[in-house]
Amino acid sequence: MKKRFECAEMKQSPAFTIVELMVVFIIVGAVAAFAITGYNKVMLRSEYQNSRMNLIAIHGASEIYKTKYGRYPPYASDLDTINSTLDINVTDNNYVYTYSALGSIYSAKAVRANPEHTVYLNSWEAISDSNPRCFGLCP
């Protein structure tokens, strides 16, 4: 008579062990952690590049405004005022834009709306019509 539960006669089931499943979950979790970090960096870089392009648009529109009216536009503390004054359509939910001018000197700045990542992105100073200087991180 054979024993009921002999190792040689036990059927092997095609299932994974708990250790194998844990190893797979650890590997997948590590890959996901790196992917999320990389994604966040790419998104921040994209927002930064978008704000640089917006500042370039504001710069160009300011020069057109000066050509039309002989002076730079007055101070503006929000994007809606900048858009209506310069007759442009710049949209951005991640940065706060300000614009100020004094004679032949003006500056346009974009500051990250998230207080943890406040960065002065760009400031233009127009010394003359043909020689704008850029301070900060410039295009």
SULDAHU-V285844 format. One record per residue. N is the residue number from 1. SS is DSSP state (2 for helix, 1 for strand, 0 for the rest). Layout:
N:SS / N:SS
//
This chain:
1:0 / 2:0 / 3:0 / 4:0 / 5:0 / 6:0 / 7:2 / 8:2 / 9:2 / 10:0 / 11:0 / 12:0 / 13:0 / 14:0 / 15:0 / 16:0 / 17:0 / 18:2 / 19:2 / 20:2 / 21:2 / 22:2 / 23:2 / 24:2 / 25:2 / 26:2 / 27:2 / 28:2 / 29:2 / 30:2 / 31:2 / 32:2 / 33:2 / 34:2 / 35:2 / 36:2 / 37:2 / 38:2 / 39:2 / 40:2 / 41:2 / 42:2 / 43:2 / 44:2 / 45:2 / 46:2 / 47:2 / 48:2 / 49:2 / 50:2 / 51:2 / 52:2 / 53:2 / 54:2 / 55:2 / 56:2 / 57:2 / 58:2 / 59:2 / 60:2 / 61:2 / 62:2 / 63:2 / 64:2 / 65:2 / 66:2 / 67:2 / 68:2 / 69:2 / 70:0 / 71:0 / 72:0 / 73:0 / 74:0 / 75:0 / 76:1 / 77:0 / 78:0 / 79:2 / 80:2 / 81:2 / 82:2 / 83:2 / 84:2 / 85:2 / 86:2 / 87:0 / 88:0 / 89:0 / 90:0 / 91:0 / 92:0 / 93:0 / 94:0 / 95:1 / 96:1 / 97:1 / 98:1 / 99:1 / 100:1 / 101:1 / 102:1 / 103:0 / 104:0 / 105:1 / 106:1 / 107:1 / 108:1 / 109:1 / 110:1 / 111:1 / 112:1 / 113:0 / 114:0 / 115:2 / 116:2 / 117:2 / 118:0 / 119:0 / 120:1 / 121:0 / 122:1 / 123:1 / 124:1 / 125:1 / 126:1 / 127:0 / 128:0 / 129:0 / 130:0 / 131:0 / 132:1 / 133:1 / 134:1 / 135:1 / 136:1 / 137:0 / 138:0 / 139:0
//
